């Protein structure tokens, strides 16, 4: 391609978009927020559909995908990573180590971090996507990659964030850049106000059902509208997190005052004015009004198989999981606790697992008395990690069992046996269902 990768002449990554810089590079065309981010990083105007080599601002690896990426780095002749300060390492999928191979992977990554001078959050902080956000490792206008499909969560911060394979990450670790096909965008204008005990998870499930599992393949979903502007960062992270469930390369929310307040508590950022132009070219524009939206449930075995909770109310369940990178934040736990209210205990027929998404979120919930409330009601409250979400550590389902989960995937075998069934819902619906031992409309509790 004419690019010397042994000494790449690439633009220096920036922490935010400077419109005046885009003007200097000839940026004058109407563009989406994604096109603007890539134009800034490439130092020239680019359009959706172009294949470009772009520098990354940060790269995240965890205990499942990290070892392979590191091995690829070495196989490519890598000696020193491109910038240890831009690499984020932590363990969250199998923590504490639940097998000898898992423990060996942890040791391998710890040695790599020490060798390369990379700060390793190890198993102390929690789920990768929550930690990246709360540590301020993603910000407006940045390009962030991670070896996990739900890396798109960081789009809540106004970053272009996407999951990549471990082989691609090996390349990134060495060169600090990667080839991208700049994605086309779908504009989602979400207006209205949520009803009682209806929220961001219900919205994103509804969108998955409407758009379909492959309706946005390799595109960027841009979330706008009053409902998004009124949403806190926890809700925005829930929406961006599940963009991948529609096949999207990224989900992104134009940064605003809510974004700035969240980010500036965690790091310094300069001024930015980052938004799509009114006449930008989109692959598609969709409009939704959430005023009458009911609680939503994804039915086995696909995330886009979504129905109103009333259609599956009464379905017996064996396990409830409240947590994950989708819904393990303090706001989610508080929502669940509010539904529980003064009820004595969860149904005896249901085992309830609650896992805060990070140490920070755990401490918030602990200090607010939420952890005590969950334990009193009969839940197992675990240390911050992915838990049952991937089905690789604990909380697995036996054949024939049914789980209701606040996580992001309900594929066959996702949480254990391929003969088990997983339903997805909001924390409110999960908590209500845990009280009765069957899927329950939270508005009726």
C-alpha positions in Angstrom: 0.0 0.0 0.0 3.1 2.2 -0.1 3.2 2.6 3.7 6.4 1.8 5.5 5.1 0.1 8.7 8.6 -0.1 10.2 8.6 3.7 10.6 5.0 4.8 10.1 4.5 8.4 9.2 1.1 8.8 10.9 -0.6 11.8 12.4 -0.2 12.2 16.2 -3.4 11.0 17.9 -5.3 13.8 19.5 -7.5 13.7 22.6 -10.3 15.7 21.1 -11.5 17.2 17.8 -10.3 20.7 17.0 -12.6 22.1 14.2 -9.9 24.6 13.2 -7.5 21.7 12.6 -10.0 20.1 10.3 -10.3 23.3 8.4 -6.5 23.4 8.0 -6.5 19.9 6.5 -9.1 20.9 3.9 -12.0 19.7 5.9 -15.0 21.5 4.4 -17.5 18.8 3.3 -20.6 18.0 5.3 -19.8 14.9 7.4 -21.0 12.6 10.1 -19.3 12.6 13.5 -17.5 9.3 12.5 -16.2 10.8 9.3 -15.0 13.9 11.3 -13.1 11.7 13.8 -11.3 9.7 11.0 -10.6 12.9 9.0 -8.9 14.4 12.0 -6.8 11.3 12.7 -5.8 10.9 9.1 -5.0 14.6 8.6 -7.3 14.9 5.5 -11.0 14.7 4.7 -12.2 11.1 4.4 -15.6 9.7 3.5 -17.5 6.6 4.7 -16.4 3.6 2.6 -12.7 4.6 2.4 -10.1 2.3 3.8 -7.6 4.2 5.8 -4.7 3.6 8.1 -5.5 5.5 11.3 -3.6 5.9 14.6 -5.4 4.8 17.8 -5.6 6.7 21.0 -5.9 3.7 23.2 -6.0 -0.1 23.0 -7.6 -2.5 25.5 -6.8 -6.2 26.1 -8.2 -8.5 28.8 -7.5 -12.0 30.1 -9.4 -13.9 27.4 -8.1 -12.2 24.2 -5.0 -10.6 25.5 -2.6 -13.6 25.4 -3.2 -14.3 21.7 -2.6 -10.6 20.9 0.6 -10.6 22.8 1.8 -13.8 21.0 1.0 -12.2 17.6 2.9 -9.1 18.7 6.0 -11.3 19.3 5.5 -13.3 16.1 5.5 -10.0 14.2 9.0 -9.3 15.6 7.6 -6.9 18.2 10.1 -5.9 20.9 8.6 -2.8 22.4 4.9 -1.7 22.2 4.1 1.5 20.4 3.2 3.4 23.7 2.7 1.6 27.0 0.6 4.5 28.3 -2.0 4.0 25.6 -2.5 0.3 26.4 -5.1 -0.7 28.9 -4.7 -4.2 30.4 -7.0 -5.9 33.0 -8.5 -9.2 33.9 -12.3 -9.6 34.2 -13.6 -12.7 32.4 -12.1 -15.4 34.5 -11.3 -13.8 37.9 -10.3 -15.0 40.3 -8.7 -17.6 38.0 -11.1 -20.5 37.8 -8.7 -23.0 36.1 -5.0 -23.6 35.6 -5.0 -22.3 32.0 -6.7 -19.1 33.2 -4.1 -18.7 35.9 -1.3 -19.3 33.4 -2.8 -16.6 31.1 -2.9 -14.1 34.0 0.8 -14.8 34.7 1.7 -14.5 31.0 0.0 -11.1 30.8 1.5 -9.8 34.1 5.0 -10.6 32.8 4.3 -8.8 29.5 3.0 -5.7 31.4 6.1 -5.7 33.6 8.4 -6.2 30.6 6.7 -3.4 28.6 6.0 -0.9 31.4 2.2 -1.2 30.9 0.0 -0.3 33.9 -2.0 -3.5 34.6 -5.3 -3.0 36.4 -5.2 -6.8 36.8 -8.2 -8.2 38.6 -8.7 -5.4 41.0 -10.9 -3.0 39.1 -13.7 -4.9 37.4 -15.2 -5.3 33.9 -13.1 -3.9 31.1 -15.6 -1.6 29.5 -16.7 0.0 32.8 -13.1 0.5 33.9 -12.1 2.1 30.6 -14.9 4.6 31.0 -14.6 5.4 34.7 -10.8 5.8 34.4 -11.2 8.3 31.6 -9.4 6.2 29.1 -11.8 7.1 26.3 -12.9 10.7 25.4 -14.6 12.6 22.6 -13.0 12.4 19.2 -10.7 9.5 20.1 -10.3 6.2 18.3 -10.2 3.4 20.8 -9.9 -0.3 20.0 -10.3 -3.4 22.2 -10.2 -7.1 21.8 -13.8 -7.5 22.9 -16.9 -6.9 20.8 -18.5 -4.6 23.4 -15.7 -2.1 23.1 -18.3 0.0 21.4 -19.5 1.0 24.9 -17.0 3.9 24.8 -19.1 5.6 22.1 -21.1 6.9 25.1 -18.1 9.2 25.6 -18.2 10.5 22.0 -15.3 8.2 20.9 -15.2 6.0 17.9 -14.7 2.7 19.7 -14.8 -0.7 18.2 -13.8 -4.3 18.9 -11.1 -6.0 16.9 -9.6 -9.5 16.8 -6.5 -10.5 18.7 -4.4 -10.7 15.5 -5.3 -7.1 14.6 -4.5 -6.2 18.2 -1.0 -7.7 17.8 -0.5 -5.3 14.9 -1.8 -2.4 17.0 0.5 -3.2 19.9 3.4 -2.9 17.6 2.5 0.0 15.4 -0.2 2.0 17.3 -2.4 2.1 14.2 -4.7 -0.1 12.1 -6.5 -0.2 8.8 -10.2 0.7 9.1 -13.0 0.9 6.6 -14.7 4.1 7.6 -18.2 3.0 8.3 -21.4 4.5 7.0 -23.8 5.8 9.7 -27.4 5.2 10.6 -29.0 8.1 12.5 -31.3 7.1 15.3 -33.4 10.0 16.5 -35.0 9.0 19.9 -37.6 11.4 21.2 -40.1 11.3 24.1 -39.8 10.4 27.8 -39.6 7.0 29.4 -42.6 5.7 31.3 -42.4 4.2 34.8 -39.8 1.6 35.2 -38.8 1.7 31.5 -35.3 2.8 30.5 -32.2 2.6 28.4 -32.1 -1.2 28.3 -35.7 -1.4 27.2 -34.9 1.1 24.4 -31.8 -0.7 23.1 -33.6 -4.1 23.2 -36.4 -2.5 21.2 -34.0 -1.1 18.7 -32.3 -4.5 18.3 -35.7 -6.1 17.6 -36.6 -3.4 15.1 -33.2 -3.1 13.3 -32.3 -6.8 13.5 -29.1 -8.7 14.3 -27.5 -7.8 11.0 -29.4 -4.6 10.1 -26.5 -2.4 10.8 -23.6 -4.6 9.8 -20.3 -2.7 9.7 -22.1 0.7 10.2 -22.0 3.2 13.0 -25.2 3.8 15.0 -25.4 7.5 15.9 -27.8 8.0 18.9 -29.5 11.4 19.0 -32.8 13.1 20.1 -34.3 14.3 23.3 -34.4 10.9 25.0 -30.7 10.5 24.5 -29.9 14.1 25.6 -31.9 13.5 28.8 -30.1 10.2 29.5 -27.4 9.9 32.1 -24.0 8.4 31.2 -25.0 5.0 32.6 -27.9 4.8 30.2 -25.8 6.0 27.3 -23.3 3.3 28.0 -26.0 0.7 28.0 -27.2 1.9 24.5 -23.7 2.1 23.0 -22.7 -1.2 24.5 -25.3 -3.1 22.5 -24.7 -1.5 19.1 -22.8 -4.6 18.2 -25.9 -6.7 18.7 -27.2 -5.1 15.5 -24.0 -5.8 13.7 -22.7 -2.3 14.1 -19.0 -1.5 14.0 -19.6 1.3 16.6 -22.3 3.1 18.5 -21.7 6.8 19.2 -23.4 9.6 21.0 -22.4 13.2 20.2 -20.7 14.6 23.3 -22.6 17.3 25.2 -22.6 18.8 28.7 -23.4 15.5 30.3 -20.4 14.0 28.5 -18.1 16.8 29.6 -19.2 16.6 33.2 -18.4 12.9 33.2 -15.1 13.1 31.4 -13.7 16.1 33.2 -14.1 14.4 36.5 -11.6 11.8 35.2 -9.1 13.6 32.9 -8.3 16.8 31.2 -9.8 17.5 27.8 -9.7 20.6 25.6 -12.7 22.3 24.1 -14.5 20.4 21.4 -17.4 20.9 19.1 -18.1 17.4 17.8 -21.3 16.7 16.0 -22.6 15.6 12.6 -23.5 18.3 10.2 -27.2 18.8 9.6 -26.8 17.8 5.9 -24.4 14.9 6.5 -25.0 11.8 4.4 -26.4 8.8 6.3 -27.1 5.3 5.1 -30.5 5.6 6.8 -32.4 7.8 9.3 -34.8 6.3 11.8 -37.1 8.1 14.2 -38.5 6.7 17.4 -40.8 8.0 20.2 -40.4 6.1 23.4 -43.3 7.6 25.3 -45.4 4.5 25.0 -42.5 2.0 25.2 -43.2 -1.0 27.4 -40.5 -3.0 29.2 -38.8 -5.2 26.7 -37.5 -8.8 26.9 -35.2 -10.6 24.4 -36.4 -14.2 24.0 -34.1 -17.2 23.4 -31.9 -17.6 21.4 -31.3 -14.3 19.6 -30.9 -10.7 20.9 -33.2 -9.4 18.2 -36.0 -11.7 19.2 -37.6 -9.0 21.3 -41.1 -8.7 22.7 -43.0 -6.7 25.3 -42.7 -8.1 28.7 -46.4 -8.8 28.8 -46.0 -11.5 26.0 -43.7 -13.6 28.2 -44.9 -12.7 31.7 -45.4 -15.8 33.7 -42.4 -17.7 32.2 -40.8 -19.7 35.1 -37.1 -18.8 35.7 -34.3 -20.6 37.7 -31.7 -17.8 37.8 -31.5 -14.0 37.6 -28.3 -12.2 36.8 -28.1 -8.5 37.5 -24.7 -7.1 36.3 -22.4 -7.1 33.3 -20.9 -4.3 31.2 -24.4 -3.5 30.0 -26.2 -3.1 33.3 -23.8 -3.4 36.3 -23.5 0.2 37.2 -24.8 1.8 40.4 -27.8 3.3 38.6 -28.8 -0.2 37.5 -28.4 -1.7 41.0 -30.4 1.2 42.4 -33.1 0.6 39.9 -33.3 -3.1 40.9 -33.3 -2.2 44.6 -36.2 0.3 44.1 -38.3 -2.5 42.6 -37.5 -4.8 45.5 -38.7 -2.2 47.9 -39.9 -3.6 51.2 -40.2 -7.2 50.0 -38.7 -9.7 52.4 -36.9 -12.1 50.0 -36.5 -13.2 46.4 -38.6 -16.3 45.5 -37.1 -19.5 46.9 -37.2 -21.1 43.5 -34.8 -18.6 42.0 -31.1 -18.0 42.6 -30.1 -14.4 42.2 -26.6 -13.3 41.3 -25.7 -9.6 41.6 -22.3 -8.4 40.3 -21.4 -4.7 40.2 -19.4 -3.8 37.1 -16.4 -2.3 38.9 -14.9 -1.8 42.3 -16.0 1.9 42.1 -19.6 0.9 41.4 -19.5 -1.8 44.1 -18.4 0.8 46.7 -21.1 3.2 45.6 -23.7 0.5 46.1 -22.2 -0.7 49.3 -22.2 2.8 50.9 -25.8 3.3 49.7 -26.9 0.2 51.5 -27.8 -1.6 48.2 -25.4 -4.6 48.7 -26.9 -5.2 52.2 -30.4 -5.1 50.7 -29.6 -7.6 48.0 -27.9 -10.0 50.5 -30.9 -9.7 52.8 -33.2 -10.6 49.9 -31.2 -13.8 49.3 -28.8 -12.7 46.5 -25.2 -13.8 46.0 -23.3 -10.6 45.5 -20.0 -11.3 43.8 -16.8 -9.2 43.3 -16.7 -7.1 40.1 -16.2 -9.3 37.0 -18.1 -10.7 34.0 -19.5 -13.6 36.0 -22.2 -15.6 34.2 -22.3 -13.4 31.1 -19.8 -15.4 29.1 -20.6 -18.7 30.7 -17.0 -19.4 31.3 -16.5 -18.9 35.0 -19.5 -19.4 37.4 -23.2 -19.1 37.5 -23.7 -21.6 34.7 -27.0 -23.1 33.7 -27.9 -26.8 33.6 -29.9 -28.3 30.7 -33.5 -27.2 30.8 -32.8 -24.2 33.1 -34.0 -20.7 32.4 -32.1 -17.5 33.2 -33.3 -13.9 33.1 -30.2 -11.6 32.6 -29.4 -8.0 32.4 -26.4 -8.8 30.1 -26.2 -8.4 26.4 -26.4 -11.8 24.7 -28.8 -14.8 25.0 -27.2 -17.1 22.4 -27.6 -20.8 22.9 -24.9 -21.9 25.3 -24.0 -18.4 26.3 -24.5 -19.0 30.0 -23.9 -22.7 30.3 -25.7 -25.6 28.7 -26.8 -25.4 25.1 -30.1 -26.9 26.3 -30.7 -23.9 28.7 -32.5 -20.7 27.8 -31.5 -17.1 28.5 -33.9 -14.1 28.4 -32.6 -10.5 28.5 -34.2 -7.6 30.3 -33.6 -4.4 32.2 -32.6 -4.4 35.9 -36.2 -3.4 36.9 -37.7 -6.4 35.1 -35.0 -8.7 36.4 -35.6 -7.6 40.0 -39.4 -7.9 39.7 -39.1 -11.4 38.2 -36.7 -12.5 41.0 -39.4 -11.6 43.5 -42.0 -13.9 41.9 -39.9 -16.6 40.3 -41.3 -15.8 36.9 -40.9 -13.1 34.3 -42.9 -10.2 35.7 -43.8 -6.7 34.4 -42.0 -4.3 36.8 -44.8 -1.8 36.5 -47.0 -4.2 38.3 -44.8 -4.6 41.4 
